[in-house]
Amino acid sequence: MAEQNKDLWRGLGNVARSALQTRDYSAASLGERLQEIGRVEAKELVGSIPAEVAIPGVEVFHRKVFHQRYRGYFSEFAREDQALLGKIGLWPKQWATAKMFAGTSKGFHIHPPHIPEGTTPDAWFKKLFVNEPTNYAARPYDKEQWDVMFFIQGICEMFLIDERVGMPRKKMRFIIEGDDLCSENNVGVVIPSGVAHAIRCASSQDLIMVYGTSTVFLPENEGRIAHGLETPDTPEDWETYWNLA
């Protein structure tokens, strides 16, 4: 016991001691870890996300990936009217794919929620997600863009922030692994309109995703917030030279 009370770092010089940091391995709640880089894996959010940290409408569901030795792998995205998407009544009207090079990020993106005439945004969201959270038929999927995302290669860090009027501004930050990395972190994610979302390629490998949307692509529905990483600045001397008369 006396040995444990000694200064572990007494053998280091002052320069190193002044710069020294140690990682905090103490247990933290899921809510606390959702705010920190790399502290939550997607598998921790599959099924029932605790209400105190859940963003209403966001779903994280497990996907089975069948790896075939010496050949590759096979996995399904979704079947119409079955499993989670069948339960919530969401079936995409458009499918797309995207590739992000290693070291890049995408977002934040956000899609405008549909607010019916004769009601206010906060009253509408309270009805949908507080008073009648399982009344999925009331969701206006055909009038606003919901996304369902799948990752087939690489490692993704996903960021979600609820920006809907009257809803608590909850944030979720977690790691998803692509199908090429067979694990419990192979998941699909449902993102409602009004929830800002961003993606970071979190490994040295390119990130490839497939996603479906509840409506077809409309440029006016593509809101962008703090998206500077998508448009990196060119060197200052390039700009100076370029703008010479």
N, C-alpha and C positions, 0 to 999 in steps of 0.2 A: 504493500500500500504506500509505503514511504517513497518508493521508486516512482509511483504515478504522480506524486506531488512535485517532482522535480521539474525544472524548466527544460522541456524537451529540446529546445532550440539553443541552448546555451553554448553549443559548439559552433555556432555560426557568427560571422562578423556582423558589425553594426549595419552595414549597407544592406545585406541580405535580410537581417531581422526587421529593418524598417520597412522593407518592401513585401514582407512575407504575408501570405494569406492562406487560409486553409478552407477547404470546402465544408459547407454545412450539411451534414448527413442526418440531421435530426428530422424526425417525422413531421410532416406538414399536412394540412387538410387538402383535399382535392381542390377546393376553391382557391386556396393560397397557391397551390402548384400550377393551376390553370393560368396564372398571371406571369409565370416564369418560363424562360427558355428551356426547352427540352426536358421538362419535369413531368409531363403527362403523356402517356401513350394512348393511342386510340382505343385499345382494348378495355381501358378503364371506363370508357364512356358508352360501351355497347350495352344495349338494353335500357335500363332505367337510370337516367342521369339524375343525381340528387336534385331536388327542386330548388335548393338554395343556390345552386350554381348553373342550372339548366337555362338555356335560352329557349323560350317557348317556340315550338315548331321545328327546332333543330333535332335531327335524328342521326345517330351513328349506329350502323348495323353491320354485323360481321358477314364476311363473304368467304366461302370455301374455295380455296385454290388447290387444284390437283396437280402436283408436280410429278412429272413422268421422267424417271431417271434416263439419261442419255438422249432424251428427245426434247424436253421443254416443259411446258405447263399449260393447263386449261382452267378457265374460270368463267362463270356466268356473271353478267351484270345484274339483270333482273328479269323476272317474268311478269307479264301484264296480269294485273288483278291478283297477284300472289305475294306472299311474304309482306314485308314492311310497306312497300309502295302500294300493294293491294289494300292493306289495312287503312292507310291514310287517303286512299283514292287518288294518288298522284301517278300519272303516266305521261312521260315527256312527249311533246309534240315535235321536238327537234333534238337530234343527237349531234354532237360535235366532238372533235379531239383537239388537243393542244400539246405542244412540246415546249418545255422550258429548259434552256441550257443550264448546266451546272453553274452555281454561283449567282443565279438570277432570281428575281421575285416578280410577282404579278399582283396588282391591286394597290390599294383597297378598291373594290367594286361594290356597288349597291344598286338595287332595283327598287323603283317606287311602288309602294303598296297601293292597292286599290281601296278607296274609301267610298262606300255606297252613299248616294244622295240621302240627305235627311239625317245623317249621323255625324258624329265627330270622330277623329282618329282615335282618341283615347277610349271612347265608349265602344268603338268597333273592335279594337284590339282586346279590350276587357271581355267582350262577349265571346270572341273567338278562342282566346287562350287562357282566360281565367274562369269565366262562368260556364263555358261549354267546350272544354279542351278536347273532348273526343268526338265532337260533332264535326267530323271531317268534311261532310257534305256541304257545310256552310262556307268552306274556304273557296275563295274565287280564283282557283288555279288558272282558269281561262282568261282572267283579266289582269294578272300580275305574274311576274316571272319568279318561279321557284327553281332552284338548281338541285340536281342530284349528281354527285361527283364520285368517280371511281379512279383509282390510280393503278396503272399497270406496270410502271417501271420507276425505280428510284425511291427516294424518301422525301416526303412532304411535311413541312410544318405549316399547319393551317391556323389562321387567326380569324375569329368571329367577334363582332361587337353588335349588340342589339341597339339600334338607333330609332326604334319606333316610339311615337309619342305616347307618353303615359306608361311605358314599360320600363322596368328597372334596366339601367344600362350595364348589362352583364357582359363579361368578356370570357372567351374560351380560346386557349392556345394549346395545340396538341400535335403529336407526331403520328403520321400515317405512313405505312410501308407499302410499296407497290407489289403487284402480284409476283414479280421476279424474286421477292424476298418472302418466302412462305412463313407466315407467322400469324398470331392472333391480331396483329395490327393491320391485316388486310380488311378494309372496311369500305362501305359506301357512306356518304354524308348528304343529308337533305338540308338545304339552306333556304329559309323563307325570304321573300322580298322584305326590304326594310332592315335586313341584317347585313352589315358591312362585312366583306370577306376578302382575305388576302392569302396568298400562297407563297412560301419560300422553298426553293429547292435546297434541301438540307443535307446533301451529300455531294460527292465528287462525280456522281452519275447524273446524266440528263433525266428530267422528270417528264413522264408521259401520262396524260390523263384523258379520260373519256367522260363526257358529262351530257346529261339531258336537261332540257328546260321545259317548263310547263307551257310556255308560249314560244312562238318563233322569234328569232332575233329582230329587235327593233333598235336602231341606234339611239333614239331618244330615251330609251329605258336603261341605258348604260351610264349610270352615275359613277364618277370617279372621285376618290378622296385620297389625299396624301399618296399620290401614285408616282412620285418623282423617281423612284428606282427603275420604273419602266422606261424612263427617258433620261439616261445618264448624260451629264454634261460633257461636251467636247472640251479638249484642252483650251485654256484661255488664249494661248498664242495662236491656235487655229482660228478661234473666233475673231481675234484682232486682224489676222491676215485676210480672212474671208470677207470682213466688212470694210476693207480698204476701198476707197473710191477708185 
